[in-house]
Amino acid sequence: MTNLLSRFVKDESGATAIEYGLIAALIALAIVAGAGFLGNTINAKFNTIAGTLKNAGSGNGG
């Protein structure tokens, strides 16, 4: 029984799996945050372009 317990304490394969899981979660969080920031930036740029085109189109007087 003591031998089984000491092997269980020395076994690090579960810890490695948990570490890989944490790394994957941090990478996923970084991707989500980056995609959200990029989406907001692109949306603001498109709104600027749309406003410029709208003003240019209404200024001609046809």
N, C-alpha and C positions, 0 to 999 in steps of 0.2 A: 504494500500500500504506500509506503514511504517512497519507494522507487517511482511509482506511478505519479505521485504528487510532485516529485522533483523534476520528472520529465515534463510535466504539464507547465511548471513554472519556467523552465528553461526554453520551452517552445515559443518561438517568436514569429511563426508563420501567420498567426491571427493578427498580431500587431502590424505586420507588413501590409496585410490586406486593408486594415483600418487606415493606415497611412496613405495608401493609394486611393482609398475612397475619399479621404479628406482633401487630397491634392486635386482629385477630379472635381469635387464640389467647389473648391476655390477657383479652378479654371472656368467652370460653368458660370459661377457668379461674375467673374471678370468679363466673360463674353456677353452675358445679359446686360451688365452695366454699360459696357462699351457699345453694344448695339442700341441701347436706349439713348445714349448720348449722341451717337451718330445719327439716329433717326430724328431727334429733335433739331440737330444742326441742319440736316438736309431739308427738313420741313420749313425751317426759318428761311433758308436760301430760296426755296421754291416760292414762298410767300413774297419775298422781296422781288423776285423776277416777275411774279404775277402782277404785283402792284406797279412795277415799272412798265410792263406791257399795257396794263389798263390805262395808265396815265398817258402813254404815248399814243394809244388808239383814240382816246377822247380829245386829244389836243389838235388833231388834224382838221376837224370841222367838216369833213367830207365833201 
